[in-house]
């Protein structure tokens, strides 16, 4: 493949269910989307990686011998960090021209950064004639995001982008990276992703606060049960020992969300295997309610968007997806009612919040695709 121009893409992702459980030892259920970052890549015979974008006028050249020097360089940091850590992992980097075209909306919570990182690594591997190990690509991409761009992310986004499978969700154990592909056969239903378009707000402090609360819960619950993480508890077991959390403010509610959300993920996987779309929808609705009432990470915008979606007769279930406080909802909607769903939800949301949401039509696709042109 060394002499060809290549088209290499990696997917954005939506997490169907399993929110704020990844750092508590739980399982998540992301799916790779048709929204993706595509790179047109060709070798150039130099010691440079030349970066260009279809929608950004910037043009940046990276010196292959100095890939560690581009931290904080706007637009270049994600590609440079990915290339640097791929190089550090012992892989050959060849001089090349890379043209980026991203259809994952930035700031939407659908993991444009993971798509950029994974597609960069996949393109560099293909140009060097290497067979890509998708799990290694995900781990290197995560390392780049954490250590090069300074975002302390978990593994879900990069893993879904690299390892996604068409018409399947990934039941991923974030602690062990054990995975199971679960068929996502929606029949006469479709996924509708809506962005609440809330202006960006800093969620890091709330995220750190929630992590501290769940760690406090775990420390106290360990005095009553032999567990390694909150995800080890069933809802019944939690209910029995939860009084140890009394008097700890919101800690009990946070832990209850995690335990019950882990149970919802398990039940959702079963529903998907049976093709029980109605139960899957109910679990999405229950997940949103828990994130709103127990974990308190939704906010007025996401709540208005989910409520409008859940009230529509064509919708079987809707929830916020991602970290919260903004970003997107994911809804399961009957195909023949999808147009009216978008119109009605948009009107209700604008009445409640004052501006319109955005809608993305997506299918569930393979994570990484490499094609010679």
C-alpha positions in Angstrom: 0.0 0.0 0.0 3.0 2.3 0.3 2.6 3.8 -3.2 -1.2 4.4 -3.1 -3.3 7.3 -2.0 -5.5 6.0 0.8 -8.8 6.9 2.3 -8.7 6.0 6.0 -11.7 6.7 8.3 -12.4 6.2 12.0 -15.8 6.6 13.6 -17.3 8.9 16.2 -19.4 7.1 18.8 -22.5 7.2 20.8 -22.9 5.5 24.1 -26.3 3.8 24.1 -26.3 3.1 27.8 -23.9 2.9 30.7 -23.2 6.5 31.7 -20.7 7.5 34.4 -20.0 3.9 35.3 -16.7 3.4 33.4 -14.6 4.7 36.3 -16.6 2.6 38.7 -15.6 -0.8 37.1 -18.8 -1.0 35.0 -19.6 -1.9 31.5 -20.6 0.5 28.8 -22.3 0.0 25.5 -21.0 2.3 22.8 -21.6 2.0 19.0 -19.4 3.4 16.2 -21.3 5.9 14.0 -21.4 6.9 10.3 -20.2 10.3 11.5 -16.5 10.0 11.1 -13.1 11.5 10.5 -11.7 10.7 7.1 -8.1 11.2 6.1 -6.9 11.2 2.5 -3.3 10.0 2.9 -0.3 9.7 0.5 3.4 9.2 1.1 5.5 12.3 0.2 9.1 10.9 0.4 10.1 13.5 3.0 10.7 13.6 6.8 7.6 15.6 7.3 3.9 15.0 8.0 2.0 17.7 6.2 -1.5 18.4 7.7 -4.4 20.0 5.9 -8.1 20.2 6.5 -11.1 20.5 4.2 -12.9 23.1 6.3 -10.0 24.9 8.1 -7.4 27.1 6.2 -4.5 26.0 8.5 -1.6 24.1 6.9 0.9 22.6 9.4 4.0 20.5 8.8 5.3 18.2 11.5 8.9 17.1 11.7 8.9 13.3 12.2 12.1 13.6 14.4 10.4 16.2 16.7 6.8 15.0 17.1 7.0 15.7 20.8 7.2 19.5 20.2 3.7 20.2 19.0 1.8 20.1 22.3 -0.7 23.0 22.4 -0.4 23.8 18.7 -4.0 24.4 17.5 -5.3 21.7 15.2 -2.0 19.9 15.2 -2.0 18.5 18.7 -4.3 15.6 18.2 -2.6 14.3 15.0 0.9 15.1 16.4 0.2 13.4 19.7 -1.2 10.3 17.9 1.8 10.1 15.6 4.3 10.7 18.5 2.9 7.9 20.7 2.6 5.5 17.7 6.3 6.2 17.0 7.1 5.7 20.7 5.4 2.3 20.6 7.9 1.2 18.0 6.1 1.8 14.8 7.6 3.3 11.6 6.4 6.8 10.6 6.8 7.6 6.9 6.6 11.1 5.5 3.2 11.8 4.2 0.5 14.3 3.3 -2.7 14.0 5.4 -6.0 15.8 4.5 -8.6 15.7 7.3 -12.3 15.7 6.7 -14.4 15.4 9.9 -18.2 14.9 9.9 -18.3 14.3 13.7 -19.5 17.7 15.1 -16.9 19.2 17.4 -18.0 19.7 21.0 -21.0 17.4 20.6 -19.9 14.6 22.9 -19.7 12.2 20.0 -15.9 11.9 20.2 -14.5 13.8 17.3 -11.1 13.7 19.1 -11.1 9.9 19.3 -12.0 9.7 15.6 -9.1 12.0 14.7 -6.6 10.1 16.8 -7.6 6.7 15.7 -7.8 7.6 12.0 -4.3 9.2 12.2 -2.8 6.1 13.6 -4.6 3.9 11.1 -3.4 6.1 8.2 0.2 6.0 9.5 0.1 2.2 9.9 -1.3 1.7 6.4 1.2 4.0 4.8 4.0 2.1 6.4 2.5 -1.2 5.2 1.6 -2.4 8.7 -1.4 -4.4 9.6 -3.3 -2.5 12.3 -4.0 -4.0 15.7 -7.2 -2.1 16.5 -7.0 -2.5 20.3 -3.4 -1.2 20.3 -4.5 1.7 18.2 -7.2 2.6 20.7 -4.8 2.4 23.7 -2.2 4.5 21.9 -4.9 7.1 20.9 -6.1 7.2 24.5 -2.5 7.8 25.7 -2.1 10.6 23.2 -5.3 12.3 24.5 -4.3 11.9 28.1 -0.6 12.7 27.9 -0.3 14.9 24.9 -3.5 17.0 24.9 -4.0 16.7 28.7 -7.6 15.3 28.6 -7.9 12.6 31.3 -10.3 10.4 29.3 -11.2 6.7 29.8 -10.8 4.1 27.1 -14.4 3.9 25.8 -14.2 6.6 23.0 -11.0 5.4 21.4 -12.0 1.8 21.7 -15.4 2.3 20.1 -13.8 4.4 17.3 -11.2 1.7 16.6 -13.1 -1.5 17.2 -16.7 -0.6 16.3 -18.7 -3.1 14.1 -21.5 -2.4 11.7 -25.0 -2.9 13.2 -23.5 -3.9 16.6 -22.9 -2.2 19.9 -19.8 -3.1 22.0 -20.5 -4.4 25.5 -17.2 -3.2 26.9 -15.8 -3.9 30.3 -13.7 -0.7 30.9 -11.6 -2.4 33.6 -10.5 -5.5 31.6 -11.2 -4.5 28.0 -13.1 -7.7 27.6 -15.7 -7.1 24.9 -18.8 -8.6 23.4 -20.5 -7.5 20.2 -24.2 -7.2 20.7 -26.4 -7.0 17.6 -28.3 -3.7 17.2 -31.1 -4.7 15.0 -33.6 -1.9 15.2 -36.0 -3.1 12.4 -38.5 -0.3 11.7 -36.8 1.9 14.3 -33.8 4.2 13.9 -31.3 6.1 16.1 -31.8 9.8 16.2 -29.1 11.9 17.9 -29.9 15.4 18.9 -27.5 18.1 20.1 -28.9 20.5 22.7 -26.5 23.2 21.4 -25.8 24.4 24.9 -22.9 26.8 25.0 -19.8 25.1 26.4 -19.4 25.0 30.1 -16.7 23.5 32.2 -17.8 20.2 33.5 -14.4 19.1 34.8 -15.1 20.2 38.4 -18.4 18.4 38.5 -16.8 15.3 37.0 -14.1 15.3 39.6 -16.7 15.8 42.3 -18.7 12.8 41.1 -15.6 10.7 41.0 -14.8 11.7 44.6 -18.3 10.9 45.7 -18.2 7.4 44.1 -14.8 6.7 45.7 -16.2 7.7 49.1 -19.1 5.4 48.6 -16.9 2.5 47.6 -14.7 3.0 50.7 -17.7 2.9 53.0 -19.4 0.0 51.2 -16.2 -2.1 51.4 -16.6 -2.2 55.1 -19.9 -4.2 54.5 -19.1 -6.2 51.4 -16.1 -7.9 49.7 -16.1 -5.8 46.5 -13.4 -4.2 44.3 -15.7 -1.6 42.7 -19.3 -0.3 42.8 -20.1 -2.4 39.7 -19.6 -5.6 41.7 -22.9 -4.9 43.6 -26.3 -6.0 42.4 -29.2 -3.6 43.2 -30.5 -6.0 45.9 -27.0 -6.2 47.5 -26.7 -2.4 47.4 -30.1 -1.9 49.0 -29.1 -4.2 51.9 -25.9 -2.4 52.8 -26.7 1.2 51.6 -27.5 2.4 55.1 -23.7 2.7 55.7 -23.9 5.7 53.4 -26.5 7.5 55.5 -25.4 11.0 56.6 -23.0 11.3 53.7 -24.9 13.9 51.7 -25.5 12.9 48.1 -23.1 9.9 48.2 -25.8 7.3 48.5 -27.6 8.7 45.4 -24.5 8.7 43.4 -23.7 5.1 44.3 -27.2 4.0 43.7 -27.1 5.4 40.1 -23.9 3.5 39.4 -25.2 0.2 40.7 -28.6 0.5 38.9 -27.0 1.8 35.7 -24.7 -1.3 35.6 -27.8 -3.5 36.0 -29.6 -1.5 33.1 -26.6 -2.2 30.9 -26.9 -5.9 31.6 -30.6 -5.9 30.9 -30.2 -3.8 27.7 -27.7 -6.3 26.3 -30.3 -9.0 26.9 -33.1 -6.9 25.3 -30.9 -6.3 22.2 -30.1 -9.9 21.8 -33.9 -10.7 21.9 -34.8 -7.8 19.7 -36.9 -6.3 22.5 -36.8 -2.7 21.4 -39.6 -1.7 23.8 -37.6 -2.8 26.8 -34.4 -1.1 25.4 -36.4 2.1 25.2 -37.6 1.8 28.7 -34.1 1.3 30.0 -32.9 4.4 28.1 -35.7 6.5 29.8 -34.8 5.1 33.2 -31.1 5.8 32.6 -31.9 9.5 31.9 -34.1 9.8 35.0 -31.3 8.4 37.1 -28.7 10.7 35.6 -31.1 13.6 36.2 -32.3 12.8 39.7 -29.6 10.7 41.4 -26.3 11.7 39.6 -27.4 15.2 38.7 -25.4 15.6 35.5 -28.1 16.6 33.0 -29.1 20.2 33.3 -32.2 22.1 31.9 -31.2 21.7 28.2 -30.7 17.9 28.2 -33.8 17.5 30.4 -35.9 19.5 28.0 -34.6 17.6 25.0 -35.1 14.2 26.6 -38.6 15.1 27.8 -39.7 16.4 24.4 -38.3 13.2 22.8 -39.9 10.8 25.3 -43.3 12.5 24.9 -43.4 11.9 21.1 -45.5 8.8 20.1 -42.8 7.6 17.6 -40.1 7.5 20.4 -39.6 4.4 22.4 -36.8 5.8 24.6 -34.4 8.7 24.9 -31.5 9.7 27.2 -28.6 12.0 27.5 -25.3 10.4 26.3 -21.8 11.4 27.3 -20.6 13.4 30.3 -23.6 15.6 30.6 -24.3 19.3 31.2 -24.6 19.7 27.5 -24.0 17.6 24.4 -26.4 15.1 23.0 -29.3 12.8 23.5 -29.8 9.5 21.8 -33.4 8.4 21.0 -34.9 5.2 19.4 -37.6 6.4 17.0 -39.9 4.7 14.6 -38.6 5.4 11.1 -42.0 6.4 9.7 -42.4 9.0 12.5 -38.8 10.3 12.5 -39.5 13.5 10.5 -42.4 14.5 12.7 -40.3 13.6 15.7 -37.5 16.0 14.7 -40.0 18.8 13.9 -42.0 18.4 17.1 -39.0 18.0 19.4 -37.3 21.0 17.9 -40.4 23.2 18.5 -40.8 22.0 22.1 -37.2 22.5 22.8 -37.0 26.0 21.4 -40.1 27.0 23.4 -38.5 25.7 26.6 -34.9 26.8 26.0 -34.9 29.6 23.4 -32.9 28.1 20.6 -33.1 25.0 18.4 -31.3 21.7 18.8 -29.4 20.0 15.9 -30.2 16.5 14.7 -27.8 14.0 13.2 -29.0 11.1 11.1 -26.6 8.2 11.9 -26.2 4.6 11.2 -24.0 2.2 13.2 -20.9 1.3 11.1 -17.4 -0.3 11.3 -14.9 1.7 13.3 -11.9 1.8 11.0 -12.1 1.5 7.3 -8.9 1.7 5.0 -9.3 1.9 1.2 -6.9 2.4 -1.6 -7.9 5.0 -4.1 
